[in-house]
Amino acid sequence: MALTKCKECGAEISKKATVCPKCGAKAAKRTSLVTWLVLVLIVFAAYSWIESPTPSNSNSNSPVASNETDAVPSSNIEAKDTSVPKAPTWSTFSSTDEMTGESMHFAHSPRVSPTRAMSFPYSDVRAWFGVGCDSESEWAYIGFNSSPNLSDDETKDGYSVVRTRIKWDDALEQIELTQDWGDKFLRFRKDDYVIQQVMKSEEALFELQWHGEQSVYFKFSLNGSSEAISKIRGMCSS
C-alpha cells in the first residue's frame, strides 16, 4: 500500500485515505492526469501565439509596422534641402534726364556694412559696388549712403585721389580711385579692367583708411554681376 505523510500531524497514512486516522485532518487532493494535460496544452498554445509573425495587414501603430515604414523610403516624405543658399544677387535700375532725354543704366551689388562695425557717427554707413553706362561709355564705382571721410587721400583741384587695396577673390592688388569733394561716390580710374574683374570674380574685399577708424573693410558679393552688367549694356547700346 502506498503511503504519504499527513500535512497536519506528519503521521504516515494511505494515499487513498480521505482523512488522517490520527488527527482527523483532510488529506490533500491529488491533481489528476487530465488536469496536468490541460495545463500543458494551454501553455503550448499561449507560447505559439506570442511567437507567431505579425500579419501583413497589422495596424500601423505596431512596432513592426513602424520599423518597416522607417526602413523603406516613401515618395510622400519630403527630402531635406541641403543645398547652400546663394548670396544676394545684383540689381539694375535706370535714370533719365528729363531735360535732355538721355538715359543712364546701372548695375549694383546689395548694400553692405563694414566687416567691423564703426563707431558714431559712422555706425550706420552702408556701401555698394556699382557699374554704370550710357550711350557713349561705362564706368565702375563704390557708392555710400553718406560721403566717406577718408584720411589718406591726396587732395587735387576739386577732387581727391584715393590709393588703396582691393582683393578679387584671393588676388590682392593696389588700385586708384577719385572722389569729387563731398561726393558719396568713389570712381575707379581703370574702368574697363575693374569691370572685367567684377564679372569674373565671386567677391571683392575693399579697404579704406577712415578718419578715426584706421582700416575699414567692405566685402561685396559679385554674384549675378555678369548678368546684370550684360543687361544694362544691352539697354545702353539701344
C-alpha positions in Angstrom: 0.0 0.0 0.0 1.4 3.4 -1.0 1.8 5.8 2.0 2.1 9.5 2.4 2.5 11.9 5.3 -0.3 13.9 6.9 0.1 17.6 6.2 -1.0 18.4 9.8 0.5 15.8 12.2 3.1 14.1 10.0 1.7 10.6 10.5 2.0 8.1 7.7 -1.3 7.4 6.1 -2.6 5.6 2.9 -2.6 7.8 -0.2 -6.2 6.6 -0.7 -7.3 7.9 2.7 -9.6 10.9 2.7 -8.9 11.9 6.3 -6.0 11.2 8.7 -7.0 8.4 11.2 -4.9 10.0 13.9 -5.8 13.8 13.8 -8.8 13.7 11.5 -7.3 16.3 9.0 -8.5 16.1 5.4 -5.9 14.6 3.0 -4.6 16.8 0.2 -6.3 16.3 -3.2 -4.1 14.9 -5.9 -4.0 16.7 -9.3 -5.4 14.3 -11.9 -3.5 13.4 -15.1 -6.2 15.1 -17.1 -5.7 18.4 -15.3 -2.0 18.3 -16.0 -2.6 17.6 -19.7 -5.0 20.5 -20.0 -2.4 22.9 -18.4 0.3 21.7 -20.8 -1.9 22.3 -23.8 -2.8 25.9 -22.6 0.9 26.8 -22.1 1.8 25.5 -25.5 -1.0 27.4 -27.2 0.0 30.7 -25.5 3.7 30.3 -26.5 2.7 29.6 -30.1 0.6 32.8 -30.3 3.3 35.0 -28.9 5.9 33.7 -31.3 3.7 33.9 -34.4 4.7 36.5 -37.1 2.7 39.8 -37.3 0.1 39.7 -40.1 0.7 41.7 -43.2 -2.3 43.9 -42.6 -1.3 44.7 -39.0 -2.1 48.1 -37.6 0.4 50.8 -38.5 0.8 51.7 -34.8 2.5 48.3 -34.1 6.3 48.3 -33.6 6.9 46.1 -36.7 4.8 48.3 -39.0 6.7 51.4 -37.7 10.1 49.9 -38.3 9.2 48.8 -41.8 8.0 52.4 -42.6 11.2 53.8 -41.4 13.4 51.4 -43.4 11.6 52.0 -46.8 11.9 55.4 -48.4 8.5 56.9 -49.1 7.7 59.2 -52.0 5.4 61.2 -49.7 8.4 62.1 -47.4 9.8 65.5 -48.3 13.6 65.4 -48.8 15.7 67.8 -46.8 17.2 70.6 -48.8 21.0 70.5 -48.2 21.9 73.0 -50.9 23.9 76.1 -49.8 21.8 79.3 -50.2 23.1 81.7 -52.8 24.4 85.1 -51.9 22.1 88.1 -52.8 22.4 88.9 -56.5 23.0 92.2 -58.2 20.1 94.6 -59.3 19.7 97.1 -62.1 17.9 100.4 -62.5 17.8 103.3 -64.9 17.8 107.1 -64.7 16.6 109.6 -67.4 17.4 113.3 -67.7 14.1 114.9 -68.2 15.7 117.9 -69.9 17.8 116.1 -72.5 16.0 112.7 -72.6 19.4 110.9 -72.1 19.3 107.7 -70.1 21.9 106.1 -67.8 21.6 102.5 -66.6 23.2 101.0 -63.5 24.0 97.5 -62.1 24.9 97.3 -58.4 25.5 94.9 -55.6 23.4 94.7 -52.4 24.3 97.3 -49.8 26.7 96.1 -47.1 28.0 97.3 -43.8 31.8 97.3 -42.9 33.1 93.9 -41.8 33.8 95.5 -38.5 31.3 98.0 -37.0 32.4 101.6 -36.9 31.8 104.0 -34.0 29.5 107.0 -34.0 28.8 108.9 -36.3 29.7 106.2 -38.8 27.8 103.3 -37.3 25.2 103.3 -40.0 27.5 103.6 -43.0 26.5 101.3 -46.0 28.2 100.8 -49.3 27.7 99.1 -52.6 29.7 98.2 -55.7 28.3 99.6 -59.0 28.7 99.8 -62.7 27.0 102.4 -64.9 26.7 103.1 -68.6 25.2 105.5 -71.1 25.2 105.5 -74.9 28.9 106.5 -75.0 30.8 105.0 -72.0 30.7 102.8 -68.9 32.3 103.2 -65.5 32.7 101.4 -62.2 32.3 103.0 -58.7 31.8 102.4 -55.0 28.7 104.2 -53.6 27.9 105.1 -49.9 24.8 106.4 -48.1 26.9 109.3 -46.8 30.1 110.9 -48.0 33.1 108.8 -46.9 35.5 110.6 -44.5 38.9 109.3 -45.6 42.2 110.1 -44.0 44.9 109.2 -46.6 43.5 110.7 -49.8 45.5 113.2 -52.0 43.8 116.5 -52.5 43.6 117.9 -56.0 41.7 120.7 -57.6 38.0 119.9 -56.9 38.6 116.2 -56.2 40.8 113.8 -54.2 42.8 110.7 -55.3 42.4 107.6 -53.2 45.0 104.8 -53.4 44.1 101.6 -51.6 43.9 97.8 -51.8 41.2 95.5 -53.3 41.1 91.8 -53.3 39.3 89.9 -56.1 38.6 86.5 -54.5 42.2 85.6 -53.5 44.0 88.1 -55.7 45.2 91.2 -53.9 46.2 94.4 -55.7 46.7 98.1 -55.4 44.0 100.3 -57.0 43.3 104.0 -57.6 40.0 105.9 -57.4 38.9 109.5 -57.4 36.3 111.4 -55.3 34.8 114.7 -56.0 34.8 116.9 -52.9 31.9 115.9 -50.7 30.6 113.3 -53.1 29.2 110.0 -52.0 30.9 108.0 -54.8 34.5 106.8 -55.3 35.2 106.2 -59.1 37.7 103.8 -60.4 40.3 105.1 -62.8 40.7 101.9 -64.8 37.0 101.2 -65.5 37.4 98.6 -68.2 39.8 96.5 -66.1 37.7 96.8 -62.9 34.5 95.8 -64.8 36.3 92.7 -66.2 37.3 91.7 -62.6 33.8 92.2 -61.3 32.3 90.0 -64.0 34.7 87.1 -63.4 35.0 87.2 -59.6 32.7 86.0 -56.8 33.5 88.7 -54.3 35.6 91.8 -53.7 37.1 93.0 -50.4 37.7 96.7 -50.4 39.9 98.6 -47.9 39.7 102.3 -46.9 41.5 104.4 -44.3 38.7 106.2 -42.4 39.2 109.1 -40.1 39.3 107.8 -36.5 38.7 104.2 -37.6 42.0 103.2 -39.2 41.5 100.4 -41.8 37.8 99.8 -42.7 36.8 96.9 -45.0 33.7 96.3 -47.1 33.1 92.8 -48.6 30.9 92.9 -51.8 29.2 89.9 -53.3 29.6 89.8 -57.1 27.0 87.1 -57.5 24.9 87.9 -60.5 27.1 90.9 -61.6 27.9 89.4 -65.0 24.2 89.0 -65.9 23.3 92.5 -64.5 26.1 94.2 -66.4 25.2 92.4 -69.7 21.6 93.6 -69.2 22.5 97.3 -68.8 24.9 97.1 -71.7 22.1 96.0 -73.9 19.9 98.9 -72.7 22.8 101.4 -73.2 23.6 100.2 -76.7 19.9 100.6 -77.7 
